[in-house]
Amino acid sequence: MAILQVRSIDDSLYGALSRRAAMENRSISQEVISIIKKYLATPQTLEANPDESALRLAGSWSDSHSGDQIADSIRKVRSTNRFQEGL
């Protein structure tokens, strides 16, 4: 059987592990193994394309204008607003 050693555990994390182990009547090692088994048994969904995930979260739109046209439009609005704010 393999041995796993973990170093530099934050005191608050160790305390939480200790309390959780005590509630389950387990040693800290047994509790850590239980937590890892539960985590690994849960299917993890990995996105094939992280960019698509970000777009779904942030939202996106389709536009017939080119990127340069959109940037020019934004620059015009910013220039106009700055000028009007200064008056």
PDB file of N, CA, C and O in Angstrom:
ATOM      1  N   MET A   1       0.850  -1.175   0.000  1.00  0.00           N
ATOM      2  CA  MET A   1       0.000   0.000   0.000  1.00  0.00           C
ATOM      3  C   MET A   1       0.898   1.241   0.000  1.00  0.00           C
ATOM      4  O   MET A   1       1.910   1.284   0.700  1.00  0.00           O
ATOM      5  N   ALA A   2       0.523   2.236  -0.782  1.00  0.00           N
ATOM      6  CA  ALA A   2       1.307   3.463  -0.909  1.00  0.00           C
ATOM      7  C   ALA A   2       1.120   4.356   0.309  1.00  0.00           C
ATOM      8  O   ALA A   2       0.117   4.277   1.019  1.00  0.00           O
ATOM      9  N   ILE A   3       2.116   5.207   0.527  1.00  0.00           N
ATOM     10  CA  ILE A   3       2.068   6.185   1.616  1.00  0.00           C
ATOM     11  C   ILE A   3       2.099   7.571   0.983  1.00  0.00           C
ATOM     12  O   ILE A   3       2.916   7.838   0.101  1.00  0.00           O
ATOM     13  N   LEU A   4       1.219   8.438   1.429  1.00  0.00           N
ATOM     14  CA  LEU A   4       1.160   9.813   0.945  1.00  0.00           C
ATOM     15  C   LEU A   4       1.421  10.732   2.115  1.00  0.00           C
ATOM     16  O   LEU A   4       0.768  10.636   3.153  1.00  0.00           O
ATOM     17  N   GLN A   5       2.385  11.626   1.941  1.00  0.00           N
ATOM     18  CA  GLN A   5       2.701  12.586   2.998  1.00  0.00           C
ATOM     19  C   GLN A   5       2.419  13.984   2.465  1.00  0.00           C
ATOM     20  O   GLN A   5       2.849  14.341   1.368  1.00  0.00           O
ATOM     21  N   VAL A   6       1.707  14.758   3.238  1.00  0.00           N
ATOM     22  CA  VAL A   6       1.373  16.124   2.845  1.00  0.00           C
ATOM     23  C   VAL A   6       2.005  17.065   3.860  1.00  0.00           C
ATOM     24  O   VAL A   6       1.835  16.894   5.067  1.00  0.00           O
ATOM     25  N   ARG A   7       2.728  18.051   3.367  1.00  0.00           N
ATOM     26  CA  ARG A   7       3.419  18.986   4.258  1.00  0.00           C
ATOM     27  C   ARG A   7       2.816  20.376   4.171  1.00  0.00           C
ATOM     28  O   ARG A   7       2.118  20.713   3.215  1.00  0.00           O
ATOM     29  N   SER A   8       3.096  21.158   5.172  1.00  0.00           N
ATOM     30  CA  SER A   8       2.723  22.584   5.215  1.00  0.00           C
ATOM     31  C   SER A   8       1.220  22.797   5.107  1.00  0.00           C
ATOM     32  O   SER A   8       0.767  23.645   4.339  1.00  0.00           O
ATOM     33  N   ILE A   9       0.459  22.046   5.856  1.00  0.00           N
ATOM     34  CA  ILE A   9      -0.986  22.243   5.892  1.00  0.00           C
ATOM     35  C   ILE A   9      -1.288  23.392   6.846  1.00  0.00           C
ATOM     36  O   ILE A   9      -0.776  23.437   7.964  1.00  0.00           O
ATOM     37  N   ASP A  10      -2.109  24.300   6.399  1.00  0.00           N
ATOM     38  CA  ASP A  10      -2.526  25.435   7.207  1.00  0.00           C
ATOM     39  C   ASP A  10      -3.196  24.924   8.492  1.00  0.00           C
ATOM     40  O   ASP A  10      -3.938  23.942   8.462  1.00  0.00           O
ATOM     41  N   ASP A  11      -2.934  25.585   9.594  1.00  0.00           N
ATOM     42  CA  ASP A  11      -3.492  25.158  10.893  1.00  0.00           C
ATOM     43  C   ASP A  11      -5.019  25.115  10.877  1.00  0.00           C
ATOM     44  O   ASP A  11      -5.618  24.219  11.472  1.00  0.00           O
ATOM     45  N   SER A  12      -5.645  26.064  10.210  1.00  0.00           N
ATOM     46  CA  SER A  12      -7.115  26.072  10.191  1.00  0.00           C
ATOM     47  C   SER A  12      -7.658  24.899   9.379  1.00  0.00           C
ATOM     48  O   SER A  12      -8.687  24.323   9.733  1.00  0.00           O
ATOM     49  N   LEU A  13      -6.975  24.543   8.297  1.00  0.00           N
ATOM     50  CA  LEU A  13      -7.388  23.393   7.504  1.00  0.00           C
ATOM     51  C   LEU A  13      -7.209  22.104   8.308  1.00  0.00           C
ATOM     52  O   LEU A  13      -8.080  21.234   8.307  1.00  0.00           O
ATOM     53  N   TYR A  14      -6.085  21.995   8.983  1.00  0.00           N
ATOM     54  CA  TYR A  14      -5.836  20.807   9.798  1.00  0.00           C
ATOM     55  C   TYR A  14      -6.883  20.696  10.911  1.00  0.00           C
ATOM     56  O   TYR A  14      -7.368  19.604  11.209  1.00  0.00           O
ATOM     57  N   GLY A  15      -7.219  21.813  11.511  1.00  0.00           N
ATOM     58  CA  GLY A  15      -8.245  21.814  12.552  1.00  0.00           C
ATOM     59  C   GLY A  15      -9.596  21.370  12.022  1.00  0.00           C
ATOM     60  O   GLY A  15     -10.312  20.610  12.673  1.00  0.00           O
ATOM     61  N   ALA A  16      -9.943  21.857  10.816  1.00  0.00           N
ATOM     62  CA  ALA A  16     -11.215  21.464  10.196  1.00  0.00           C
ATOM     63  C   ALA A  16     -11.221  19.975   9.882  1.00  0.00           C
ATOM     64  O   ALA A  16     -12.228  19.299  10.092  1.00  0.00           O
ATOM     65  N   LEU A  17     -10.106  19.465   9.382  1.00  0.00           N
ATOM     66  CA  LEU A  17     -10.000  18.031   9.119  1.00  0.00           C
ATOM     67  C   LEU A  17     -10.140  17.226  10.411  1.00  0.00           C
ATOM     68  O   LEU A  17     -10.815  16.197  10.448  1.00  0.00           O
ATOM     69  N   SER A  18      -9.498  17.707  11.453  1.00  0.00           N
ATOM     70  CA  SER A  18      -9.538  17.027  12.747  1.00  0.00           C
ATOM     71  C   SER A  18     -10.964  16.982  13.294  1.00  0.00           C
ATOM     72  O   SER A  18     -11.414  15.945  13.783  1.00  0.00           O
ATOM     73  N   ARG A  19     -11.669  18.107  13.211  1.00  0.00           N
ATOM     74  CA  ARG A  19     -13.051  18.154  13.700  1.00  0.00           C
ATOM     75  C   ARG A  19     -13.957  17.239  12.882  1.00  0.00           C
ATOM     76  O   ARG A  19     -14.796  16.520  13.427  1.00  0.00           O
ATOM     77  N   ARG A  20     -13.772  17.279  11.575  1.00  0.00           N
ATOM     78  CA  ARG A  20     -14.599  16.441  10.701  1.00  0.00           C
ATOM     79  C   ARG A  20     -14.318  14.957  10.958  1.00  0.00           C
ATOM     80  O   ARG A  20     -15.241  14.144  10.994  1.00  0.00           O
ATOM     81  N   ALA A  21     -13.052  14.612  11.136  1.00  0.00           N
ATOM     82  CA  ALA A  21     -12.691  13.220  11.431  1.00  0.00           C
ATOM     83  C   ALA A  21     -13.318  12.777  12.752  1.00  0.00           C
ATOM     84  O   ALA A  21     -13.821  11.659  12.857  1.00  0.00           O
ATOM     85  N   ALA A  22     -13.288  13.642  13.749  1.00  0.00           N
ATOM     86  CA  ALA A  22     -13.862  13.302  15.054  1.00  0.00           C
ATOM     87  C   ALA A  22     -15.377  13.078  14.938  1.00  0.00           C
ATOM     88  O   ALA A  22     -15.919  12.171  15.570  1.00  0.00           O
ATOM     89  N   MET A  23     -16.052  13.895  14.139  1.00  0.00           N
ATOM     90  CA  MET A  23     -17.495  13.733  13.951  1.00  0.00           C
ATOM     91  C   MET A  23     -17.822  12.399  13.282  1.00  0.00           C
ATOM     92  O   MET A  23     -18.887  11.830  13.521  1.00  0.00           O
ATOM     93  N   GLU A  24     -16.915  11.901  12.449  1.00  0.00           N
ATOM     94  CA  GLU A  24     -17.137  10.650  11.728  1.00  0.00           C
ATOM     95  C   GLU A  24     -16.489   9.459  12.435  1.00  0.00           C
ATOM     96  O   GLU A  24     -16.508   8.341  11.920  1.00  0.00           O
ATOM     97  N   ASN A  25     -15.910   9.706  13.628  1.00  0.00           N
ATOM     98  CA  ASN A  25     -15.204   8.652  14.377  1.00  0.00           C
ATOM     99  C   ASN A  25     -14.107   7.996  13.542  1.00  0.00           C
ATOM    100  O   ASN A  25     -13.983   6.773  13.494  1.00  0.00           O
ATOM    101  N   ARG A  26     -13.314   8.846  12.884  1.00  0.00           N
ATOM    102  CA  ARG A  26     -12.212   8.380  12.045  1.00  0.00           C
ATOM    103  C   ARG A  26     -10.934   9.096  12.469  1.00  0.00           C
ATOM    104  O   ARG A  26     -10.964  10.130  13.137  1.00  0.00           O
ATOM    105  N   SER A  27      -9.816   8.512  12.057  1.00  0.00           N
ATOM    106  CA  SER A  27      -8.547   9.228  12.204  1.00  0.00           C
ATOM    107  C   SER A  27      -8.490  10.289  11.110  1.00  0.00           C
ATOM    108  O   SER A  27      -9.275  10.251  10.162  1.00  0.00           O
ATOM    109  N   ILE A  28      -7.577  11.217  11.240  1.00  0.00           N
ATOM    110  CA  ILE A  28      -7.443  12.243  10.208  1.00  0.00           C
ATOM    111  C   ILE A  28      -7.070  11.601   8.879  1.00  0.00           C
ATOM    112  O   ILE A  28      -7.586  11.997   7.833  1.00  0.00           O
ATOM    113  N   SER A  29      -6.178  10.615   8.908  1.00  0.00           N
ATOM    114  CA  SER A  29      -5.790   9.915   7.675  1.00  0.00           C
ATOM    115  C   SER A  29      -6.995   9.246   7.021  1.00  0.00           C
ATOM    116  O   SER A  29      -7.176   9.341   5.807  1.00  0.00           O
ATOM    117  N   GLN A  30      -7.815   8.574   7.818  1.00  0.00           N
ATOM    118  CA  GLN A  30      -9.002   7.924   7.273  1.00  0.00           C
ATOM    119  C   GLN A  30      -9.969   8.946   6.679  1.00  0.00           C
ATOM    120  O   GLN A  30     -10.587   8.704   5.642  1.00  0.00           O
ATOM    121  N   GLU A  31     -10.089  10.081   7.346  1.00  0.00           N
ATOM    122  CA  GLU A  31     -10.998  11.123   6.845  1.00  0.00           C
ATOM    123  C   GLU A  31     -10.499  11.693   5.526  1.00  0.00           C
ATOM    124  O   GLU A  31     -11.289  11.909   4.607  1.00  0.00           O
ATOM    125  N   VAL A  32      -9.202  11.938   5.423  1.00  0.00           N
ATOM    126  CA  VAL A  32      -8.638  12.466   4.177  1.00  0.00           C
ATOM    127  C   VAL A  32      -8.865  11.474   3.039  1.00  0.00           C
ATOM    128  O   VAL A  32      -9.229  11.876   1.934  1.00  0.00           O
ATOM    129  N   ILE A  33      -8.654  10.181   3.295  1.00  0.00           N
ATOM    130  CA  ILE A  33      -8.879   9.163   2.277  1.00  0.00           C
ATOM    131  C   ILE A  33     -10.353   9.148   1.866  1.00  0.00           C
ATOM    132  O   ILE A  33     -10.666   9.036   0.680  1.00  0.00           O
ATOM    133  N   SER A  34     -11.247   9.261   2.831  1.00  0.00           N
ATOM    134  CA  SER A  34     -12.671   9.289   2.536  1.00  0.00           C
ATOM    135  C   SER A  34     -13.034  10.489   1.663  1.00  0.00           C
ATOM    136  O   SER A  34     -13.785  10.352   0.697  1.00  0.00           O
ATOM    137  N   ILE A  35     -12.510  11.648   1.996  1.00  0.00           N
ATOM    138  CA  ILE A  35     -12.781  12.865   1.211  1.00  0.00           C
ATOM    139  C   ILE A  35     -12.265  12.701  -0.213  1.00  0.00           C
ATOM    140  O   ILE A  35     -12.958  13.052  -1.167  1.00  0.00           O
ATOM    141  N   ILE A  36     -11.065  12.175  -0.363  1.00  0.00           N
ATOM    142  CA  ILE A  36     -10.478  11.999  -1.697  1.00  0.00           C
ATOM    143  C   ILE A  36     -11.303  10.992  -2.505  1.00  0.00           C
ATOM    144  O   ILE A  36     -11.570  11.223  -3.684  1.00  0.00           O
ATOM    145  N   LYS A  37     -11.706   9.881  -1.887  1.00  0.00           N
ATOM    146  CA  LYS A  37     -12.518   8.887  -2.590  1.00  0.00           C
ATOM    147  C   LYS A  37     -13.836   9.493  -3.070  1.00  0.00           C
ATOM    148  O   LYS A  37     -14.247   9.268  -4.208  1.00  0.00           O
ATOM    149  N   LYS A  38     -14.496  10.259  -2.203  1.00  0.00           N
ATOM    150  CA  LYS A  38     -15.768  10.888  -2.589  1.00  0.00           C
ATOM    151  C   LYS A  38     -15.565  11.858  -3.740  1.00  0.00           C
ATOM    152  O   LYS A  38     -16.363  11.897  -4.677  1.00  0.00           O
ATOM    153  N   TYR A  39     -14.503  12.635  -3.669  1.00  0.00           N
ATOM    154  CA  TYR A  39     -14.220  13.610  -4.721  1.00  0.00           C
ATOM    155  C   TYR A  39     -13.953  12.909  -6.053  1.00  0.00           C
ATOM    156  O   TYR A  39     -14.482  13.313  -7.089  1.00  0.00           O
ATOM    157  N   LEU A  40     -13.134  11.863  -6.022  1.00  0.00           N
ATOM    158  CA  LEU A  40     -12.785  11.167  -7.256  1.00  0.00           C
ATOM    159  C   LEU A  40     -13.944  10.348  -7.816  1.00  0.00           C
ATOM    160  O   LEU A  40     -13.974  10.065  -9.014  1.00  0.00           O
ATOM    161  N   ALA A  41     -14.886   9.970  -6.981  1.00  0.00           N
ATOM    162  CA  ALA A  41     -16.053   9.217  -7.447  1.00  0.00           C
ATOM    163  C   ALA A  41     -17.059  10.117  -8.150  1.00  0.00           C
ATOM    164  O   ALA A  41     -17.896   9.628  -8.909  1.00  0.00           O
ATOM    165  N   THR A  42     -16.993  11.413  -7.913  1.00  0.00           N
ATOM    166  CA  THR A  42     -17.901  12.369  -8.537  1.00  0.00           C
ATOM    167  C   THR A  42     -17.374  12.705  -9.927  1.00  0.00           C
ATOM    168  O   THR A  42     -16.233  13.147 -10.063  1.00  0.00           O
ATOM    169  N   PRO A  43     -18.186  12.502 -10.956  1.00  0.00           N
ATOM    170  CA  PRO A  43     -17.717  12.811 -12.310  1.00  0.00           C
ATOM    171  C   PRO A  43     -17.392  14.301 -12.446  1.00  0.00           C
ATOM    172  O   PRO A  43     -18.187  15.163 -12.073  1.00  0.00           O
ATOM    173  N   GLN A  44     -16.238  14.573 -12.974  1.00  0.00           N
ATOM    174  CA  GLN A  44     -15.821  15.950 -13.198  1.00  0.00           C
ATOM    175  C   GLN A  44     -16.033  16.277 -14.669  1.00  0.00           C
ATOM    176  O   GLN A  44     -15.631  15.512 -15.545  1.00  0.00           O
ATOM    177  N   THR A  45     -16.658  17.400 -14.934  1.00  0.00           N
ATOM    178  CA  THR A  45     -16.883  17.802 -16.318  1.00  0.00           C
ATOM    179  C   THR A  45     -15.781  18.767 -16.730  1.00  0.00           C
ATOM    180  O   THR A  45     -15.643  19.858 -16.177  1.00  0.00           O
ATOM    181  N   LEU A  46     -15.018  18.343 -17.694  1.00  0.00           N
ATOM    182  CA  LEU A  46     -13.966  19.193 -18.243  1.00  0.00           C
ATOM    183  C   LEU A  46     -14.418  19.680 -19.601  1.00  0.00           C
ATOM    184  O   LEU A  46     -14.845  18.896 -20.449  1.00  0.00           O
ATOM    185  N   GLU A  47     -14.322  20.950 -19.792  1.00  0.00           N
ATOM    186  CA  GLU A  47     -14.733  21.533 -21.062  1.00  0.00           C
ATOM    187  C   GLU A  47     -13.666  21.253 -22.113  1.00  0.00           C
ATOM    188  O   GLU A  47     -12.473  21.417 -21.858  1.00  0.00           O
ATOM    189  N   ALA A  48     -14.100  20.834 -23.286  1.00  0.00           N
ATOM    190  CA  ALA A  48     -13.165  20.588 -24.374  1.00  0.00           C
ATOM    191  C   ALA A  48     -12.535  21.894 -24.838  1.00  0.00           C
ATOM    192  O   ALA A  48     -11.362  21.924 -25.211  1.00  0.00           O
ATOM    193  N   ASN A  49     -13.308  22.965 -24.816  1.00  0.00           N
ATOM    194  CA  ASN A  49     -12.808  24.257 -25.271  1.00  0.00           C
ATOM    195  C   ASN A  49     -13.123  25.303 -24.201  1.00  0.00           C
ATOM    196  O   ASN A  49     -14.266  25.744 -24.087  1.00  0.00           O
ATOM    197  N   PRO A  50     -12.114  25.705 -23.412  1.00  0.00           N
ATOM    198  CA  PRO A  50     -12.373  26.685 -22.351  1.00  0.00           C
ATOM    199  C   PRO A  50     -12.909  28.021 -22.862  1.00  0.00           C
ATOM    200  O   PRO A  50     -13.638  28.711 -22.149  1.00  0.00           O
ATOM    201  N   ASP A  51     -12.551  28.385 -24.094  1.00  0.00           N
ATOM    202  CA  ASP A  51     -13.045  29.644 -24.648  1.00  0.00           C
ATOM    203  C   ASP A  51     -14.566  29.614 -24.797  1.00  0.00           C
ATOM    204  O   ASP A  51     -15.240  30.609 -24.533  1.00  0.00           O
ATOM    205  N   GLU A  52     -15.099  28.475 -25.218  1.00  0.00           N
ATOM    206  CA  GLU A  52     -16.549  28.360 -25.350  1.00  0.00           C
ATOM    207  C   GLU A  52     -17.231  28.479 -23.988  1.00  0.00           C
ATOM    208  O   GLU A  52     -18.303  29.073 -23.875  1.00  0.00           O
ATOM    209  N   SER A  53     -16.611  27.919 -22.967  1.00  0.00           N
ATOM    210  CA  SER A  53     -17.171  28.015 -21.615  1.00  0.00           C
ATOM    211  C   SER A  53     -17.228  29.465 -21.171  1.00  0.00           C
ATOM    212  O   SER A  53     -18.233  29.910 -20.616  1.00  0.00           O
ATOM    213  N   ALA A  54     -16.160  30.195 -21.412  1.00  0.00           N
ATOM    214  CA  ALA A  54     -16.116  31.602 -21.017  1.00  0.00           C
ATOM    215  C   ALA A  54     -17.179  32.401 -21.760  1.00  0.00           C
ATOM    216  O   ALA A  54     -17.836  33.260 -21.172  1.00  0.00           O
ATOM    217  N   LEU A  55     -17.348  32.123 -23.041  1.00  0.00           N
ATOM    218  CA  LEU A  55     -18.363  32.847 -23.814  1.00  0.00           C
ATOM    219  C   LEU A  55     -19.760  32.539 -23.313  1.00  0.00           C
ATOM    220  O   LEU A  55     -20.608  33.430 -23.271  1.00  0.00           O
ATOM    221  N   ARG A  56     -20.020  31.291 -22.930  1.00  0.00           N
ATOM    222  CA  ARG A  56     -21.341  30.954 -22.392  1.00  0.00           C
ATOM    223  C   ARG A  56     -21.587  31.682 -21.081  1.00  0.00           C
ATOM    224  O   ARG A  56     -22.702  32.133 -20.821  1.00  0.00           O
ATOM    225  N   LEU A  57     -20.560  31.800 -20.256  1.00  0.00           N
ATOM    226  CA  LEU A  57     -20.727  32.489 -18.975  1.00  0.00           C
ATOM    227  C   LEU A  57     -20.891  33.992 -19.161  1.00  0.00           C
ATOM    228  O   LEU A  57     -21.750  34.616 -18.538  1.00  0.00           O
ATOM    229  N   ALA A  58     -20.065  34.560 -20.018  1.00  0.00           N
ATOM    230  CA  ALA A  58     -20.054  36.010 -20.186  1.00  0.00           C
ATOM    231  C   ALA A  58     -21.080  36.497 -21.201  1.00  0.00           C
ATOM    232  O   ALA A  58     -21.460  37.668 -21.194  1.00  0.00           O
ATOM    233  N   GLY A  59     -21.519  35.618 -22.055  1.00  0.00           N
ATOM    234  CA  GLY A  59     -22.433  36.021 -23.107  1.00  0.00           C
ATOM    235  C   GLY A  59     -21.658  36.516 -24.317  1.00  0.00           C
ATOM    236  O   GLY A  59     -20.532  36.997 -24.185  1.00  0.00           O
ATOM    237  N   SER A  60     -22.242  36.402 -25.465  1.00  0.00           N
ATOM    238  CA  SER A  60     -21.603  36.880 -26.692  1.00  0.00           C
ATOM    239  C   SER A  60     -22.697  37.270 -27.673  1.00  0.00           C
ATOM    240  O   SER A  60     -23.875  36.992 -27.449  1.00  0.00           O
ATOM    241  N   TRP A  61     -22.308  37.897 -28.731  1.00  0.00           N
ATOM    242  CA  TRP A  61     -23.268  38.303 -29.737  1.00  0.00           C
ATOM    243  C   TRP A  61     -22.635  38.181 -31.107  1.00  0.00           C
ATOM    244  O   TRP A  61     -21.413  38.112 -31.239  1.00  0.00           O
ATOM    245  N   SER A  62     -23.479  38.157 -32.121  1.00  0.00           N
ATOM    246  CA  SER A  62     -23.012  38.131 -33.502  1.00  0.00           C
ATOM    247  C   SER A  62     -23.190  39.521 -34.069  1.00  0.00           C
ATOM    248  O   SER A  62     -24.169  40.206 -33.770  1.00  0.00           O
ATOM    249  N   ASP A  63     -22.244  39.934 -34.886  1.00  0.00           N
ATOM    250  CA  ASP A  63     -22.300  41.265 -35.475  1.00  0.00           C
ATOM    251  C   ASP A  63     -21.728  41.185 -36.873  1.00  0.00           C
ATOM    252  O   ASP A  63     -20.735  40.493 -37.103  1.00  0.00           O
ATOM    253  N   SER A  64     -22.347  41.889 -37.810  1.00  0.00           N
ATOM    254  CA  SER A  64     -21.866  41.873 -39.186  1.00  0.00           C
ATOM    255  C   SER A  64     -20.682  42.814 -39.390  1.00  0.00           C
ATOM    256  O   SER A  64     -20.012  42.749 -40.421  1.00  0.00           O
ATOM    257  N   HIS A  65     -20.420  43.684 -38.424  1.00  0.00           N
ATOM    258  CA  HIS A  65     -19.305  44.621 -38.537  1.00  0.00           C
ATOM    259  C   HIS A  65     -17.989  43.929 -38.205  1.00  0.00           C
ATOM    260  O   HIS A  65     -17.959  42.970 -37.433  1.00  0.00           O
ATOM    261  N   SER A  66     -16.923  44.412 -38.784  1.00  0.00           N
ATOM    262  CA  SER A  66     -15.600  43.860 -38.479  1.00  0.00           C
ATOM    263  C   SER A  66     -15.146  44.375 -37.114  1.00  0.00           C
ATOM    264  O   SER A  66     -15.715  45.326 -36.577  1.00  0.00           O
ATOM    265  N   GLY A  67     -14.132  43.747 -36.573  1.00  0.00           N
ATOM    266  CA  GLY A  67     -13.586  44.187 -35.293  1.00  0.00           C
ATOM    267  C   GLY A  67     -13.086  45.614 -35.351  1.00  0.00           C
ATOM    268  O   GLY A  67     -13.249  46.374 -34.396  1.00  0.00           O
ATOM    269  N   ASP A  68     -12.470  45.987 -36.479  1.00  0.00           N
ATOM    270  CA  ASP A  68     -11.978  47.363 -36.635  1.00  0.00           C
ATOM    271  C   ASP A  68     -13.128  48.367 -36.634  1.00  0.00           C
ATOM    272  O   ASP A  68     -13.014  49.443 -36.047  1.00  0.00           O
ATOM    273  N   GLN A  69     -14.232  48.019 -37.290  1.00  0.00           N
ATOM    274  CA  GLN A  69     -15.387  48.917 -37.320  1.00  0.00           C
ATOM    275  C   GLN A  69     -15.976  49.086 -35.915  1.00  0.00           C
ATOM    276  O   GLN A  69     -16.349  50.191 -35.519  1.00  0.00           O
ATOM    277  N   ILE A  70     -16.053  48.011 -35.188  1.00  0.00           N
ATOM    278  CA  ILE A  70     -16.580  48.086 -33.822  1.00  0.00           C
ATOM    279  C   ILE A  70     -15.673  48.931 -32.947  1.00  0.00           C
ATOM    280  O   ILE A  70     -16.152  49.754 -32.167  1.00  0.00           O
ATOM    281  N   ALA A  71     -14.355  48.734 -33.073  1.00  0.00           N
ATOM    282  CA  ALA A  71     -13.393  49.507 -32.283  1.00  0.00           C
ATOM    283  C   ALA A  71     -13.481  50.988 -32.628  1.00  0.00           C
ATOM    284  O   ALA A  71     -13.434  51.834 -31.735  1.00  0.00           O
ATOM    285  N   ASP A  72     -13.609  51.312 -33.919  1.00  0.00           N
ATOM    286  CA  ASP A  72     -13.749  52.715 -34.331  1.00  0.00           C
ATOM    287  C   ASP A  72     -15.000  53.341 -33.730  1.00  0.00           C
ATOM    288  O   ASP A  72     -14.971  54.483 -33.270  1.00  0.00           O
ATOM    289  N   SER A  73     -16.087  52.598 -33.733  1.00  0.00           N
ATOM    290  CA  SER A  73     -17.339  53.091 -33.174  1.00  0.00           C
ATOM    291  C   SER A  73     -17.192  53.368 -31.671  1.00  0.00           C
ATOM    292  O   SER A  73     -17.669  54.386 -31.171  1.00  0.00           O
ATOM    293  N   ILE A  74     -16.540  52.469 -30.976  1.00  0.00           N
ATOM    294  CA  ILE A  74     -16.320  52.665 -29.536  1.00  0.00           C
ATOM    295  C   ILE A  74     -15.451  53.887 -29.288  1.00  0.00           C
ATOM    296  O   ILE A  74     -15.728  54.674 -28.383  1.00  0.00           O
ATOM    297  N   ARG A  75     -14.397  54.051 -30.089  1.00  0.00           N
ATOM    298  CA  ARG A  75     -13.509  55.211 -29.921  1.00  0.00           C
ATOM    299  C   ARG A  75     -14.266  56.529 -30.142  1.00  0.00           C
ATOM    300  O   ARG A  75     -14.048  57.497 -29.414  1.00  0.00           O
ATOM    301  N   LYS A  76     -15.145  56.566 -31.135  1.00  0.00           N
ATOM    302  CA  LYS A  76     -15.912  57.780 -31.410  1.00  0.00           C
ATOM    303  C   LYS A  76     -16.808  58.133 -30.234  1.00  0.00           C
ATOM    304  O   LYS A  76     -16.897  59.298 -29.847  1.00  0.00           O
ATOM    305  N   VAL A  77     -17.464  57.146 -29.670  1.00  0.00           N
ATOM    306  CA  VAL A  77     -18.346  57.389 -28.531  1.00  0.00           C
ATOM    307  C   VAL A  77     -17.543  57.880 -27.338  1.00  0.00           C
ATOM    308  O   VAL A  77     -17.961  58.808 -26.645  1.00  0.00           O
ATOM    309  N   ARG A  78     -16.395  57.265 -27.095  1.00  0.00           N
ATOM    310  CA  ARG A  78     -15.564  57.681 -25.958  1.00  0.00           C
ATOM    311  C   ARG A  78     -15.065  59.101 -26.143  1.00  0.00           C
ATOM    312  O   ARG A  78     -15.060  59.884 -25.194  1.00  0.00           O
ATOM    313  N   SER A  79     -14.647  59.441 -27.346  1.00  0.00           N
ATOM    314  CA  SER A  79     -14.145  60.797 -27.603  1.00  0.00           C
ATOM    315  C   SER A  79     -15.254  61.808 -27.405  1.00  0.00           C
ATOM    316  O   SER A  79     -15.034  62.856 -26.797  1.00  0.00           O
ATOM    317  N   THR A  80     -16.444  61.514 -27.908  1.00  0.00           N
ATOM    318  CA  THR A  80     -17.581  62.413 -27.790  1.00  0.00           C
ATOM    319  C   THR A  80     -17.962  62.601 -26.325  1.00  0.00           C
ATOM    320  O   THR A  80     -18.195  63.729 -25.890  1.00  0.00           O
ATOM    321  N   ASN A  81     -18.028  61.527 -25.570  1.00  0.00           N
ATOM    322  CA  ASN A  81     -18.409  61.626 -24.170  1.00  0.00           C
ATOM    323  C   ASN A  81     -17.414  62.428 -23.355  1.00  0.00           C
ATOM    324  O   ASN A  81     -17.813  63.217 -22.498  1.00  0.00           O
ATOM    325  N   ARG A  82     -16.126  62.242 -23.605  1.00  0.00           N
ATOM    326  CA  ARG A  82     -15.105  62.998 -22.864  1.00  0.00           C
ATOM    327  C   ARG A  82     -15.232  64.496 -23.155  1.00  0.00           C
ATOM    328  O   ARG A  82     -15.117  65.329 -22.255  1.00  0.00           O
ATOM    329  N   PHE A  83     -15.471  64.819 -24.425  1.00  0.00           N
ATOM    330  CA  PHE A  83     -15.588  66.219 -24.796  1.00  0.00           C
ATOM    331  C   PHE A  83     -16.801  66.837 -24.121  1.00  0.00           C
ATOM    332  O   PHE A  83     -16.715  67.955 -23.612  1.00  0.00           O
ATOM    333  N   GLN A  84     -17.922  66.142 -24.105  1.00  0.00           N
ATOM    334  CA  GLN A  84     -19.144  66.671 -23.521  1.00  0.00           C
ATOM    335  C   GLN A  84     -19.016  66.799 -22.007  1.00  0.00           C
ATOM    336  O   GLN A  84     -19.555  67.742 -21.429  1.00  0.00           O
ATOM    337  N   GLU A  85     -18.309  65.867 -21.343  1.00  0.00           N
ATOM    338  CA  GLU A  85     -18.145  65.935 -19.900  1.00  0.00           C
ATOM    339  C   GLU A  85     -17.299  67.142 -19.494  1.00  0.00           C
ATOM    340  O   GLU A  85     -17.479  67.695 -18.409  1.00  0.00           O
ATOM    341  N   GLY A  86     -16.370  67.549 -20.377  1.00  0.00           N
ATOM    342  CA  GLY A  86     -15.483  68.650 -20.041  1.00  0.00           C
ATOM    343  C   GLY A  86     -16.158  70.016 -20.152  1.00  0.00           C
ATOM    344  O   GLY A  86     -15.616  71.006 -19.660  1.00  0.00           O
ATOM    345  N   LEU A  87     -17.305  70.090 -20.775  1.00  0.00           N
ATOM    346  CA  LEU A  87     -17.980  71.393 -20.949  1.00  0.00           C
ATOM    347  C   LEU A  87     -18.656  71.884 -19.723  1.00  0.00           C
ATOM    348  O   LEU A  87     -19.255  72.959 -19.737  1.00  0.00           O
TER     349      LEU A  87
END
